Amino acid sequence: PLRELAPLISVLPVEGGLLGLSAILASQAESVCDAFAELFTLDPVVEKEEWCRITGRKK
């Protein structure tokens, strides 16, 4: 669902605004990052067990 919602979510923060996505399955983290990478500078993914947190800043 987050991949499909990326275009909608991406218009909400202003330039320099923060993005925080949590409870992402580790197996899906790369594809979620790919969906947001065009409009956000993403931080390294934080992983704990099978869960991830993805953060970044709007370009």
CHARMM-style PDB file with segment names, atoms N, HN, CA, C and O in Angstrom:
ATOM      1  N   PRO     1       0.795  -1.210   0.000  1.00  0.00      PROA
ATOM      2  CA  PRO     1       0.000   0.000   0.000  1.00  0.00      PROA
ATOM      3  C   PRO     1       0.845   1.287   0.000  1.00  0.00      PROA
ATOM      4  O   PRO     1       0.476   2.258  -0.660  1.00  0.00      PROA
ATOM      5  N   LEU     2       1.962   1.307   0.723  1.00  0.00      PROA
ATOM      6  HN  LEU     2       2.262   0.518   1.259  1.00  0.00      PROA
ATOM      7  CA  LEU     2       2.771   2.528   0.743  1.00  0.00      PROA
ATOM      8  C   LEU     2       3.341   2.860  -0.625  1.00  0.00      PROA
ATOM      9  O   LEU     2       3.456   4.032  -0.985  1.00  0.00      PROA
ATOM     10  N   ARG     3       3.695   1.847  -1.381  1.00  0.00      PROA
ATOM     11  HN  ARG     3       3.602   0.895  -1.089  1.00  0.00      PROA
ATOM     12  CA  ARG     3       4.226   2.108  -2.728  1.00  0.00      PROA
ATOM     13  C   ARG     3       3.164   2.785  -3.587  1.00  0.00      PROA
ATOM     14  O   ARG     3       3.468   3.718  -4.330  1.00  0.00      PROA
ATOM     15  N   GLU     4       1.930   2.322  -3.489  1.00  0.00      PROA
ATOM     16  HN  GLU     4       1.683   1.564  -2.886  1.00  0.00      PROA
ATOM     17  CA  GLU     4       0.854   2.906  -4.276  1.00  0.00      PROA
ATOM     18  C   GLU     4       0.480   4.304  -3.775  1.00  0.00      PROA
ATOM     19  O   GLU     4       0.035   5.144  -4.557  1.00  0.00      PROA
ATOM     20  N   LEU     5       0.657   4.550  -2.490  1.00  0.00      PROA
ATOM     21  HN  LEU     5       1.018   3.867  -1.855  1.00  0.00      PROA
ATOM     22  CA  LEU     5       0.321   5.849  -1.910  1.00  0.00      PROA
ATOM     23  C   LEU     5       1.460   6.858  -2.006  1.00  0.00      PROA
ATOM     24  O   LEU     5       1.275   8.021  -1.648  1.00  0.00      PROA
ATOM     25  N   ALA     6       2.619   6.447  -2.474  1.00  0.00      PROA
ATOM     26  HN  ALA     6       2.769   5.502  -2.765  1.00  0.00      PROA
ATOM     27  CA  ALA     6       3.786   7.339  -2.536  1.00  0.00      PROA
ATOM     28  C   ALA     6       3.496   8.656  -3.250  1.00  0.00      PROA
ATOM     29  O   ALA     6       3.896   9.703  -2.741  1.00  0.00      PROA
ATOM     30  N   PRO     7       2.821   8.664  -4.406  1.00  0.00      PROA
ATOM     31  CA  PRO     7       2.546   9.955  -5.057  1.00  0.00      PROA
ATOM     32  C   PRO     7       1.692  10.887  -4.190  1.00  0.00      PROA
ATOM     33  O   PRO     7       1.927  12.095  -4.176  1.00  0.00      PROA
ATOM     34  N   LEU     8       0.726  10.353  -3.483  1.00  0.00      PROA
ATOM     35  HN  LEU     8       0.536   9.371  -3.495  1.00  0.00      PROA
ATOM     36  CA  LEU     8      -0.129  11.167  -2.620  1.00  0.00      PROA
ATOM     37  C   LEU     8       0.637  11.653  -1.392  1.00  0.00      PROA
ATOM     38  O   LEU     8       0.562  12.829  -1.037  1.00  0.00      PROA
ATOM     39  N   ILE     9       1.367  10.758  -0.751  1.00  0.00      PROA
ATOM     40  HN  ILE     9       1.429   9.803  -1.040  1.00  0.00      PROA
ATOM     41  CA  ILE     9       2.144  11.119   0.439  1.00  0.00      PROA
ATOM     42  C   ILE     9       3.217  12.142   0.089  1.00  0.00      PROA
ATOM     43  O   ILE     9       3.501  13.036   0.887  1.00  0.00      PROA
ATOM     44  N   SER    10       3.808  12.024  -1.075  1.00  0.00      PROA
ATOM     45  HN  SER    10       3.578  11.298  -1.723  1.00  0.00      PROA
ATOM     46  CA  SER    10       4.928  12.882  -1.471  1.00  0.00      PROA
ATOM     47  C   SER    10       4.549  14.340  -1.663  1.00  0.00      PROA
ATOM     48  O   SER    10       5.416  15.210  -1.579  1.00  0.00      PROA
ATOM     49  N   VAL    11       3.289  14.631  -1.918  1.00  0.00      PROA
ATOM     50  HN  VAL    11       2.585  13.925  -1.986  1.00  0.00      PROA
ATOM     51  CA  VAL    11       2.897  16.034  -2.110  1.00  0.00      PROA
ATOM     52  C   VAL    11       2.616  16.745  -0.788  1.00  0.00      PROA
ATOM     53  O   VAL    11       2.488  17.969  -0.767  1.00  0.00      PROA
ATOM     54  N   LEU    12       2.518  16.011   0.301  1.00  0.00      PROA
ATOM     55  HN  LEU    12       2.622  15.016   0.284  1.00  0.00      PROA
ATOM     56  CA  LEU    12       2.150  16.622   1.577  1.00  0.00      PROA
ATOM     57  C   LEU    12       3.261  17.469   2.198  1.00  0.00      PROA
ATOM     58  O   LEU    12       2.989  18.610   2.569  1.00  0.00      PROA
ATOM     59  N   PRO    13       4.496  16.979   2.332  1.00  0.00      PROA
ATOM     60  CA  PRO    13       5.528  17.827   2.943  1.00  0.00      PROA
ATOM     61  C   PRO    13       6.067  18.868   1.962  1.00  0.00      PROA
ATOM     62  O   PRO    13       6.131  18.629   0.756  1.00  0.00      PROA
ATOM     63  N   VAL    14       6.451  20.019   2.498  1.00  0.00      PROA
ATOM     64  HN  VAL    14       6.399  20.214   3.477  1.00  0.00      PROA
ATOM     65  CA  VAL    14       7.088  21.055   1.685  1.00  0.00      PROA
ATOM     66  C   VAL    14       8.553  20.683   1.482  1.00  0.00      PROA
ATOM     67  O   VAL    14       9.049  19.744   2.106  1.00  0.00      PROA
ATOM     68  N   GLU    15       9.244  21.413   0.617  1.00  0.00      PROA
ATOM     69  HN  GLU    15       8.841  22.176   0.111  1.00  0.00      PROA
ATOM     70  CA  GLU    15      10.670  21.172   0.404  1.00  0.00      PROA
ATOM     71  C   GLU    15      11.394  21.250   1.748  1.00  0.00      PROA
ATOM     72  O   GLU    15      11.211  22.205   2.503  1.00  0.00      PROA
ATOM     73  N   GLY    16      12.202  20.257   2.037  1.00  0.00      PROA
ATOM     74  HN  GLY    16      12.351  19.481   1.424  1.00  0.00      PROA
ATOM     75  CA  GLY    16      12.910  20.188   3.311  1.00  0.00      PROA
ATOM     76  C   GLY    16      12.119  19.516   4.415  1.00  0.00      PROA
ATOM     77  O   GLY    16      12.645  19.283   5.503  1.00  0.00      PROA
ATOM     78  N   GLY    17      10.841  19.196   4.143  1.00  0.00      PROA
ATOM     79  HN  GLY    17      10.414  19.384   3.259  1.00  0.00      PROA
ATOM     80  CA  GLY    17      10.001  18.530   5.133  1.00  0.00      PROA
ATOM     81  C   GLY    17      10.444  17.096   5.361  1.00  0.00      PROA
ATOM     82  O   GLY    17      11.107  16.492   4.518  1.00  0.00      PROA
ATOM     83  N   LEU    18      10.073  16.567   6.499  1.00  0.00      PROA
ATOM     84  HN  LEU    18       9.534  17.057   7.184  1.00  0.00      PROA
ATOM     85  CA  LEU    18      10.513  15.233   6.895  1.00  0.00      PROA
ATOM     86  C   LEU    18       9.502  14.155   6.519  1.00  0.00      PROA
ATOM     87  O   LEU    18       8.294  14.387   6.479  1.00  0.00      PROA
ATOM     88  N   LEU    19      10.036  12.977   6.246  1.00  0.00      PROA
ATOM     89  HN  LEU    19      11.018  12.788   6.279  1.00  0.00      PROA
ATOM     90  CA  LEU    19       9.241  11.781   5.964  1.00  0.00      PROA
ATOM     91  C   LEU    19       9.597  10.743   7.012  1.00  0.00      PROA
ATOM     92  O   LEU    19      10.774  10.538   7.306  1.00  0.00      PROA
ATOM     93  N   GLY    20       8.611  10.094   7.572  1.00  0.00      PROA
ATOM     94  HN  GLY    20       7.654  10.260   7.333  1.00  0.00      PROA
ATOM     95  CA  GLY    20       8.842   9.005   8.510  1.00  0.00      PROA
ATOM     96  C   GLY    20       7.863   7.879   8.239  1.00  0.00      PROA
ATOM     97  O   GLY    20       6.651   8.059   8.355  1.00  0.00      PROA
ATOM     98  N   LEU    21       8.380   6.735   7.883  1.00  0.00      PROA
ATOM     99  HN  LEU    21       9.364   6.589   7.788  1.00  0.00      PROA
ATOM    100  CA  LEU    21       7.559   5.551   7.618  1.00  0.00      PROA
ATOM    101  C   LEU    21       8.049   4.448   8.541  1.00  0.00      PROA
ATOM    102  O   LEU    21       9.245   4.159   8.584  1.00  0.00      PROA
ATOM    103  N   SER    22       7.139   3.832   9.277  1.00  0.00      PROA
ATOM    104  HN  SER    22       6.168   4.067   9.242  1.00  0.00      PROA
ATOM    105  CA  SER    22       7.550   2.783  10.205  1.00  0.00      PROA
ATOM    106  C   SER    22       6.711   1.532   9.994  1.00  0.00      PROA
ATOM    107  O   SER    22       5.721   1.531   9.262  1.00  0.00      PROA
ATOM    108  N   ALA    23       7.139   0.473  10.657  1.00  0.00      PROA
ATOM    109  HN  ALA    23       7.943   0.473  11.252  1.00  0.00      PROA
ATOM    110  CA  ALA    23       6.484  -0.834  10.565  1.00  0.00      PROA
ATOM    111  C   ALA    23       6.498  -1.362   9.132  1.00  0.00      PROA
ATOM    112  O   ALA    23       5.518  -1.933   8.654  1.00  0.00      PROA
ATOM    113  N   ILE    24       7.630  -1.159   8.460  1.00  0.00      PROA
ATOM    114  HN  ILE    24       8.426  -0.695   8.848  1.00  0.00      PROA
ATOM    115  CA  ILE    24       7.829  -1.684   7.110  1.00  0.00      PROA
ATOM    116  C   ILE    24       8.524  -3.035   7.245  1.00  0.00      PROA
ATOM    117  O   ILE    24       9.527  -3.145   7.950  1.00  0.00      PROA
ATOM    118  N   LEU    25       8.014  -4.040   6.593  1.00  0.00      PROA
ATOM    119  HN  LEU    25       7.199  -3.951   6.020  1.00  0.00      PROA
ATOM    120  CA  LEU    25       8.687  -5.338   6.612  1.00  0.00      PROA
ATOM    121  C   LEU    25      10.036  -5.229   5.908  1.00  0.00      PROA
ATOM    122  O   LEU    25      10.156  -4.574   4.873  1.00  0.00      PROA
ATOM    123  N   ALA    26      11.045  -5.873   6.479  1.00  0.00      PROA
ATOM    124  HN  ALA    26      10.947  -6.405   7.321  1.00  0.00      PROA
ATOM    125  CA  ALA    26      12.391  -5.819   5.902  1.00  0.00      PROA
ATOM    126  C   ALA    26      12.386  -6.278   4.449  1.00  0.00      PROA
ATOM    127  O   ALA    26      13.137  -5.749   3.629  1.00  0.00      PROA
ATOM    128  N   SER    27      11.561  -7.240   4.131  1.00  0.00      PROA
ATOM    129  HN  SER    27      10.952  -7.669   4.797  1.00  0.00      PROA
ATOM    130  CA  SER    27      11.503  -7.752   2.761  1.00  0.00      PROA
ATOM    131  C   SER    27      10.916  -6.738   1.777  1.00  0.00      PROA
ATOM    132  O   SER    27      11.066  -6.901   0.567  1.00  0.00      PROA
ATOM    133  N   GLN    28      10.251  -5.698   2.279  1.00  0.00      PROA
ATOM    134  HN  GLN    28      10.129  -5.566   3.263  1.00  0.00      PROA
ATOM    135  CA  GLN    28       9.626  -4.689   1.423  1.00  0.00      PROA
ATOM    136  C   GLN    28      10.343  -3.344   1.461  1.00  0.00      PROA
ATOM    137  O   GLN    28       9.983  -2.436   0.713  1.00  0.00      PROA
ATOM    138  N   ALA    29      11.346  -3.202   2.313  1.00  0.00      PROA
ATOM    139  HN  ALA    29      11.639  -3.940   2.921  1.00  0.00      PROA
ATOM    140  CA  ALA    29      11.998  -1.902   2.520  1.00  0.00      PROA
ATOM    141  C   ALA    29      12.602  -1.350   1.234  1.00  0.00      PROA
ATOM    142  O   ALA    29      12.452  -0.162   0.947  1.00  0.00      PROA
ATOM    143  N   GLU    30      13.272  -2.177   0.466  1.00  0.00      PROA
ATOM    144  HN  GLU    30      13.393  -3.142   0.699  1.00  0.00      PROA
ATOM    145  CA  GLU    30      13.918  -1.687  -0.753  1.00  0.00      PROA
ATOM    146  C   GLU    30      12.895  -1.138  -1.744  1.00  0.00      PROA
ATOM    147  O   GLU    30      13.112  -0.075  -2.326  1.00  0.00      PROA
ATOM    148  N   SER    31      11.793  -1.841  -1.943  1.00  0.00      PROA
ATOM    149  HN  SER    31      11.616  -2.704  -1.470  1.00  0.00      PROA
ATOM    150  CA  SER    31      10.795  -1.368  -2.907  1.00  0.00      PROA
ATOM    151  C   SER    31      10.079  -0.114  -2.405  1.00  0.00      PROA
ATOM    152  O   SER    31       9.704   0.741  -3.207  1.00  0.00      PROA
ATOM    153  N   VAL    32       9.886   0.009  -1.093  1.00  0.00      PROA
ATOM    154  HN  VAL    32      10.191  -0.686  -0.441  1.00  0.00      PROA
ATOM    155  CA  VAL    32       9.287   1.228  -0.546  1.00  0.00      PROA
ATOM    156  C   VAL    32      10.251   2.397  -0.731  1.00  0.00      PROA
ATOM    157  O   VAL    32       9.834   3.489  -1.118  1.00  0.00      PROA
ATOM    158  N   CYS    33      11.531   2.178  -0.457  1.00  0.00      PROA
ATOM    159  HN  CYS    33      11.870   1.292  -0.142  1.00  0.00      PROA
ATOM    160  CA  CYS    33      12.537   3.228  -0.681  1.00  0.00      PROA
ATOM    161  C   CYS    33      12.547   3.658  -2.144  1.00  0.00      PROA
ATOM    162  O   CYS    33      12.607   4.852  -2.440  1.00  0.00      PROA
ATOM    163  N   ASP    34      12.489   2.707  -3.044  1.00  0.00      PROA
ATOM    164  HN  ASP    34      12.440   1.738  -2.803  1.00  0.00      PROA
ATOM    165  CA  ASP    34      12.475   3.030  -4.477  1.00  0.00      PROA
ATOM    166  C   ASP    34      11.294   3.931  -4.834  1.00  0.00      PROA
ATOM    167  O   ASP    34      11.422   4.826  -5.669  1.00  0.00      PROA
ATOM    168  N   ALA    35      10.152   3.693  -4.204  1.00  0.00      PROA
ATOM    169  HN  ALA    35      10.049   2.965  -3.526  1.00  0.00      PROA
ATOM    170  CA  ALA    35       8.950   4.472  -4.505  1.00  0.00      PROA
ATOM    171  C   ALA    35       9.070   5.927  -4.052  1.00  0.00      PROA
ATOM    172  O   ALA    35       8.429   6.807  -4.627  1.00  0.00      PROA
ATOM    173  N   PHE    36       9.888   6.187  -3.022  1.00  0.00      PROA
ATOM    174  HN  PHE    36      10.408   5.472  -2.555  1.00  0.00      PROA
ATOM    175  CA  PHE    36      10.009   7.536  -2.472  1.00  0.00      PROA
ATOM    176  C   PHE    36      11.312   8.230  -2.858  1.00  0.00      PROA
ATOM    177  O   PHE    36      11.449   9.432  -2.634  1.00  0.00      PROA
ATOM    178  N   ALA    37      12.260   7.511  -3.426  1.00  0.00      PROA
ATOM    179  HN  ALA    37      12.148   6.534  -3.609  1.00  0.00      PROA
ATOM    180  CA  ALA    37      13.608   8.042  -3.652  1.00  0.00      PROA
ATOM    181  C   ALA    37      13.667   9.209  -4.630  1.00  0.00      PROA
ATOM    182  O   ALA    37      14.577  10.034  -4.536  1.00  0.00      PROA
ATOM    183  N   GLU    38      12.741   9.303  -5.552  1.00  0.00      PROA
ATOM    184  HN  GLU    38      12.003   8.633  -5.629  1.00  0.00      PROA
ATOM    185  CA  GLU    38      12.789  10.382  -6.538  1.00  0.00      PROA
ATOM    186  C   GLU    38      12.559  11.749  -5.892  1.00  0.00      PROA
ATOM    187  O   GLU    38      13.167  12.737  -6.304  1.00  0.00      PROA
ATOM    188  N   LEU    39      11.694  11.812  -4.894  1.00  0.00      PROA
ATOM    189  HN  LEU    39      11.200  11.010  -4.560  1.00  0.00      PROA
ATOM    190  CA  LEU    39      11.336  13.097  -4.290  1.00  0.00      PROA
ATOM    191  C   LEU    39      11.909  13.319  -2.895  1.00  0.00      PROA
ATOM    192  O   LEU    39      11.764  14.407  -2.337  1.00  0.00      PROA
ATOM    193  N   PHE    40      12.558  12.303  -2.322  1.00  0.00      PROA
ATOM    194  HN  PHE    40      12.676  11.420  -2.776  1.00  0.00      PROA
ATOM    195  CA  PHE    40      13.110  12.418  -0.975  1.00  0.00      PROA
ATOM    196  C   PHE    40      14.564  11.969  -0.959  1.00  0.00      PROA
ATOM    197  O   PHE    40      14.951  11.034  -1.660  1.00  0.00      PROA
ATOM    198  N   THR    41      15.359  12.652  -0.146  1.00  0.00      PROA
ATOM    199  HN  THR    41      15.044  13.412   0.424  1.00  0.00      PROA
ATOM    200  CA  THR    41      16.699  12.174   0.170  1.00  0.00      PROA
ATOM    201  C   THR    41      16.520  11.265   1.374  1.00  0.00      PROA
ATOM    202  O   THR    41      16.211  11.731   2.470  1.00  0.00      PROA
ATOM    203  N   LEU    42      16.710   9.977   1.172  1.00  0.00      PROA
ATOM    204  HN  LEU    42      16.961   9.598   0.281  1.00  0.00      PROA
ATOM    205  CA  LEU    42      16.415   9.006   2.219  1.00  0.00      PROA
ATOM    206  C   LEU    42      17.640   8.728   3.079  1.00  0.00      PROA
ATOM    207  O   LEU    42      18.766   8.666   2.586  1.00  0.00      PROA
ATOM    208  N   ASP    43      17.395   8.562   4.370  1.00  0.00      PROA
ATOM    209  HN  ASP    43      16.480   8.613   4.771  1.00  0.00      PROA
ATOM    210  CA  ASP    43      18.430   8.160   5.316  1.00  0.00      PROA
ATOM    211  C   ASP    43      18.612   6.646   5.213  1.00  0.00      PROA
ATOM    212  O   ASP    43      17.773   5.958   4.631  1.00  0.00      PROA
ATOM    213  N   PRO    44      19.708   6.125   5.777  1.00  0.00      PROA
ATOM    214  CA  PRO    44      19.842   4.666   5.807  1.00  0.00      PROA
ATOM    215  C   PRO    44      18.657   4.033   6.555  1.00  0.00      PROA
ATOM    216  O   PRO    44      18.196   4.558   7.568  1.00  0.00      PROA
ATOM    217  N   VAL    45      18.188   2.925   6.046  1.00  0.00      PROA
ATOM    218  HN  VAL    45      18.562   2.498   5.223  1.00  0.00      PROA
ATOM    219  CA  VAL    45      17.064   2.213   6.660  1.00  0.00      PROA
ATOM    220  C   VAL    45      17.514   1.646   8.006  1.00  0.00      PROA
ATOM    221  O   VAL    45      18.595   1.069   8.120  1.00  0.00      PROA
ATOM    222  N   VAL    46      16.670   1.820   9.019  1.00  0.00      PROA
ATOM    223  HN  VAL    46      15.791   2.290   8.926  1.00  0.00      PROA
ATOM    224  CA  VAL    46      16.929   1.257  10.343  1.00  0.00      PROA
ATOM    225  C   VAL    46      16.107  -0.019  10.452  1.00  0.00      PROA
ATOM    226  O   VAL    46      14.890  -0.007  10.264  1.00  0.00      PROA
ATOM    227  N   GLU    47      16.787  -1.120  10.758  1.00  0.00      PROA
ATOM    228  HN  GLU    47      17.775  -1.130  10.911  1.00  0.00      PROA
ATOM    229  CA  GLU    47      16.118  -2.422  10.810  1.00  0.00      PROA
ATOM    230  C   GLU    47      16.263  -3.036  12.194  1.00  0.00      PROA
ATOM    231  O   GLU    47      17.345  -3.030  12.781  1.00  0.00      PROA
ATOM    232  N   LYS    48      15.166  -3.562  12.701  1.00  0.00      PROA
ATOM    233  HN  LYS    48      14.288  -3.568  12.224  1.00  0.00      PROA
ATOM    234  CA  LYS    48      15.164  -4.301  13.965  1.00  0.00      PROA
ATOM    235  C   LYS    48      14.297  -5.530  13.756  1.00  0.00      PROA
ATOM    236  O   LYS    48      13.097  -5.437  13.501  1.00  0.00      PROA
ATOM    237  N   GLU    49      14.944  -6.692  13.873  1.00  0.00      PROA
ATOM    238  HN  GLU    49      15.920  -6.767  14.081  1.00  0.00      PROA
ATOM    239  CA  GLU    49      14.297  -7.957  13.574  1.00  0.00      PROA
ATOM    240  C   GLU    49      13.757  -7.897  12.148  1.00  0.00      PROA
ATOM    241  O   GLU    49      14.533  -7.641  11.228  1.00  0.00      PROA
ATOM    242  N   GLU    50      12.475  -8.119  11.927  1.00  0.00      PROA
ATOM    243  HN  GLU    50      11.844  -8.327  12.675  1.00  0.00      PROA
ATOM    244  CA  GLU    50      11.969  -8.099  10.546  1.00  0.00      PROA
ATOM    245  C   GLU    50      11.319  -6.765  10.172  1.00  0.00      PROA
ATOM    246  O   GLU    50      10.732  -6.641   9.097  1.00  0.00      PROA
ATOM    247  N   TRP    51      11.421  -5.771  11.055  1.00  0.00      PROA
ATOM    248  HN  TRP    51      11.897  -5.872  11.928  1.00  0.00      PROA
ATOM    249  CA  TRP    51      10.772  -4.482  10.841  1.00  0.00      PROA
ATOM    250  C   TRP    51      11.777  -3.384  10.527  1.00  0.00      PROA
ATOM    251  O   TRP    51      12.922  -3.427  10.977  1.00  0.00      PROA
ATOM    252  N   CYS    52      11.333  -2.389   9.742  1.00  0.00      PROA
ATOM    253  HN  CYS    52      10.403  -2.354   9.376  1.00  0.00      PROA
ATOM    254  CA  CYS    52      12.210  -1.287   9.341  1.00  0.00      PROA
ATOM    255  C   CYS    52      11.517   0.056   9.542  1.00  0.00      PROA
ATOM    256  O   CYS    52      10.292   0.170   9.584  1.00  0.00      PROA
ATOM    257  N   ARG    53      12.383   1.067   9.665  1.00  0.00      PROA
ATOM    258  HN  ARG    53      13.378   0.974   9.630  1.00  0.00      PROA
ATOM    259  CA  ARG    53      11.933   2.458   9.677  1.00  0.00      PROA
ATOM    260  C   ARG    53      12.652   3.169   8.542  1.00  0.00      PROA
ATOM    261  O   ARG    53      13.862   3.021   8.371  1.00  0.00      PROA
ATOM    262  N   ILE    54      11.900   3.941   7.769  1.00  0.00      PROA
ATOM    263  HN  ILE    54      10.917   4.062   7.908  1.00  0.00      PROA
ATOM    264  CA  ILE    54      12.453   4.694   6.647  1.00  0.00      PROA
ATOM    265  C   ILE    54      12.184   6.168   6.911  1.00  0.00      PROA
ATOM    266  O   ILE    54      11.042   6.574   7.125  1.00  0.00      PROA
ATOM    267  N   THR    55      13.249   6.965   6.894  1.00  0.00      PROA
ATOM    268  HN  THR    55      14.177   6.636   6.720  1.00  0.00      PROA
ATOM    269  CA  THR    55      13.109   8.401   7.100  1.00  0.00      PROA
ATOM    270  C   THR    55      13.836   9.138   5.990  1.00  0.00      PROA
ATOM    271  O   THR    55      14.720   8.588   5.332  1.00  0.00      PROA
ATOM    272  N   GLY    56      13.455  10.379   5.794  1.00  0.00      PROA
ATOM    273  HN  GLY    56      12.737  10.826   6.328  1.00  0.00      PROA
ATOM    274  CA  GLY    56      14.115  11.178   4.778  1.00  0.00      PROA
ATOM    275  C   GLY    56      13.621  12.607   4.796  1.00  0.00      PROA
ATOM    276  O   GLY    56      12.801  12.995   5.628  1.00  0.00      PROA
ATOM    277  N   ARG    57      14.142  13.384   3.854  1.00  0.00      PROA
ATOM    278  HN  ARG    57      14.809  13.068   3.178  1.00  0.00      PROA
ATOM    279  CA  ARG    57      13.811  14.805   3.744  1.00  0.00      PROA
ATOM    280  C   ARG    57      13.416  15.100   2.305  1.00  0.00      PROA
ATOM    281  O   ARG    57      14.068  14.634   1.370  1.00  0.00      PROA
ATOM    282  N   LYS    58      12.349  15.872   2.126  1.00  0.00      PROA
ATOM    283  HN  LYS    58      11.820  16.250   2.885  1.00  0.00      PROA
ATOM    284  CA  LYS    58      11.843  16.222   0.790  1.00  0.00      PROA
ATOM    285  C   LYS    58      12.874  17.066   0.051  1.00  0.00      PROA
ATOM    286  O   LYS    58      13.417  18.024   0.601  1.00  0.00      PROA
ATOM    287  N   LYS    59      13.136  16.701  -1.200  1.00  0.00      PROA
ATOM    288  HN  LYS    59      12.695  15.923  -1.647  1.00  0.00      PROA
ATOM    289  CA  LYS    59      14.094  17.437  -2.038  1.00  0.00      PROA
ATOM    290  C   LYS    59      13.516  18.767  -2.461  1.00  0.00      PROA
ATOM    291  OT1 LYS    59      14.173  19.528  -3.170  1.00  0.00      PROA
TER     292      LYS     59
END
